[in-house]
Amino acid sequence: MPAVLWDRVRLTCQVLGTTGATTWYKDGRHWWQERRHSFTVTDSGTYMCQKPGSSHSSPVIVSNDSLVLQVPARALLEGDTLTLHCRGWQDNPVTRVRFYKEEKVLGEFFCRTELSLPLL
């Protein structure tokens, strides 16, 4: 699931067989370069890293919104069930959740924060 800042996020850049400084990018711009290959995120944004002789990593989005819609971080295949999860800031209770697709209500719940969509 995508990361939220209030979960205390630590990013690590690992590339097999490479040494040297790690270059970090935030929101598409060169952010800093250093020998450390990991750090604790203190600001929301989109992060990537790169080691000498390698390409950029896949982006990691870290949100700090008070309400987030989380989906699995893995790739989904045809026939998989997609589970959407609505989560409140620092896991505060969320009541009356409404899920939409293209402005059409998919489901409305008073005590549940998940919606499963079968058979993609």
Contacts in CASP RR format, 6 or more apart in sequence:
PFRMAT RR
TARGET T0000
AUTHOR 0000-0000-0000
METHOD contacts of the structure
MODEL  1
MPAVLWDRVRLTCQVLGTTGATTWYKDGRHWWQERRHSFTVTDSGTYMCQ
KPGSSHSSPVIVSNDSLVLQVPARALLEGDTLTLHCRGWQDNPVTRVRFY
KEEKVLGEFFCRTELSLPLL
1 70 0 8 1.000
1 71 0 8 1.000
1 72 0 8 1.000
1 73 0 8 1.000
1 85 0 8 1.000
2 61 0 8 1.000
2 62 0 8 1.000
2 63 0 8 1.000
2 68 0 8 1.000
2 70 0 8 1.000
2 71 0 8 1.000
2 73 0 8 1.000
3 9 0 8 1.000
3 41 0 8 1.000
3 60 0 8 1.000
3 61 0 8 1.000
3 62 0 8 1.000
3 63 0 8 1.000
4 62 0 8 1.000
4 63 0 8 1.000
4 64 0 8 1.000
4 65 0 8 1.000
4 68 0 8 1.000
4 87 0 8 1.000
5 41 0 8 1.000
5 42 0 8 1.000
5 43 0 8 1.000
5 44 0 8 1.000
5 62 0 8 1.000
5 63 0 8 1.000
5 64 0 8 1.000
6 64 0 8 1.000
6 89 0 8 1.000
6 90 0 8 1.000
8 40 0 8 1.000
9 40 0 8 1.000
9 41 0 8 1.000
9 62 0 8 1.000
10 38 0 8 1.000
10 39 0 8 1.000
10 40 0 8 1.000
10 41 0 8 1.000
11 38 0 8 1.000
11 39 0 8 1.000
11 41 0 8 1.000
11 47 0 8 1.000
11 49 0 8 1.000
11 60 0 8 1.000
12 37 0 8 1.000
12 38 0 8 1.000
13 22 0 8 1.000
13 24 0 8 1.000
13 37 0 8 1.000
13 38 0 8 1.000
13 49 0 8 1.000
13 50 0 8 1.000
13 51 0 8 1.000
13 57 0 8 1.000
14 37 0 8 1.000
15 51 0 8 1.000
15 54 0 8 1.000
18 51 0 8 1.000
18 52 0 8 1.000
18 53 0 8 1.000
18 54 0 8 1.000
19 51 0 8 1.000
19 52 0 8 1.000
20 35 0 8 1.000
20 51 0 8 1.000
20 52 0 8 1.000
21 33 0 8 1.000
21 34 0 8 1.000
21 35 0 8 1.000
21 52 0 8 1.000
22 33 0 8 1.000
22 34 0 8 1.000
22 35 0 8 1.000
22 36 0 8 1.000
22 37 0 8 1.000
22 49 0 8 1.000
22 50 0 8 1.000
22 51 0 8 1.000
23 30 0 8 1.000
23 32 0 8 1.000
23 33 0 8 1.000
23 49 0 8 1.000
23 50 0 8 1.000
23 51 0 8 1.000
24 31 0 8 1.000
24 32 0 8 1.000
24 33 0 8 1.000
24 34 0 8 1.000
24 39 0 8 1.000
24 47 0 8 1.000
24 48 0 8 1.000
24 49 0 8 1.000
25 31 0 8 1.000
25 47 0 8 1.000
25 48 0 8 1.000
25 49 0 8 1.000
25 50 0 8 1.000
25 56 0 8 1.000
26 43 0 8 1.000
26 45 0 8 1.000
26 46 0 8 1.000
26 47 0 8 1.000
27 45 0 8 1.000
27 46 0 8 1.000
28 46 0 8 1.000
28 48 0 8 1.000
31 47 0 8 1.000
37 49 0 8 1.000
41 47 0 8 1.000
41 62 0 8 1.000
43 62 0 8 1.000
43 64 0 8 1.000
44 62 0 8 1.000
44 63 0 8 1.000
44 64 0 8 1.000
45 61 0 8 1.000
45 62 0 8 1.000
45 63 0 8 1.000
46 59 0 8 1.000
46 60 0 8 1.000
46 61 0 8 1.000
46 62 0 8 1.000
47 59 0 8 1.000
47 60 0 8 1.000
47 61 0 8 1.000
47 62 0 8 1.000
48 56 0 8 1.000
48 57 0 8 1.000
48 58 0 8 1.000
48 59 0 8 1.000
48 60 0 8 1.000
49 56 0 8 1.000
49 57 0 8 1.000
50 56 0 8 1.000
50 57 0 8 1.000
65 89 0 8 1.000
66 88 0 8 1.000
66 89 0 8 1.000
67 86 0 8 1.000
67 87 0 8 1.000
67 88 0 8 1.000
67 89 0 8 1.000
67 94 0 8 1.000
68 86 0 8 1.000
68 87 0 8 1.000
68 88 0 8 1.000
69 84 0 8 1.000
69 85 0 8 1.000
69 86 0 8 1.000
69 87 0 8 1.000
70 84 0 8 1.000
70 85 0 8 1.000
70 86 0 8 1.000
70 87 0 8 1.000
71 82 0 8 1.000
71 83 0 8 1.000
71 84 0 8 1.000
71 85 0 8 1.000
72 82 0 8 1.000
72 83 0 8 1.000
76 82 0 8 1.000
76 120 0 8 1.000
77 120 0 8 1.000
78 120 0 8 1.000
79 118 0 8 1.000
79 119 0 8 1.000
79 120 0 8 1.000
80 120 0 8 1.000
81 116 0 8 1.000
81 117 0 8 1.000
81 118 0 8 1.000
81 119 0 8 1.000
81 120 0 8 1.000
82 116 0 8 1.000
82 117 0 8 1.000
82 120 0 8 1.000
83 114 0 8 1.000
83 115 0 8 1.000
83 116 0 8 1.000
83 117 0 8 1.000
84 99 0 8 1.000
84 114 0 8 1.000
84 115 0 8 1.000
84 116 0 8 1.000
84 117 0 8 1.000
85 113 0 8 1.000
85 114 0 8 1.000
86 94 0 8 1.000
86 97 0 8 1.000
86 99 0 8 1.000
86 113 0 8 1.000
86 114 0 8 1.000
87 94 0 8 1.000
87 113 0 8 1.000
88 94 0 8 1.000
94 113 0 8 1.000
95 110 0 8 1.000
95 111 0 8 1.000
96 108 0 8 1.000
96 109 0 8 1.000
96 110 0 8 1.000
97 108 0 8 1.000
97 109 0 8 1.000
97 112 0 8 1.000
97 113 0 8 1.000
98 105 0 8 1.000
98 107 0 8 1.000
98 108 0 8 1.000
98 109 0 8 1.000
99 105 0 8 1.000
99 106 0 8 1.000
99 107 0 8 1.000
99 108 0 8 1.000
99 115 0 8 1.000
100 106 0 8 1.000
106 115 0 8 1.000
106 117 0 8 1.000
107 115 0 8 1.000
109 115 0 8 1.000
END
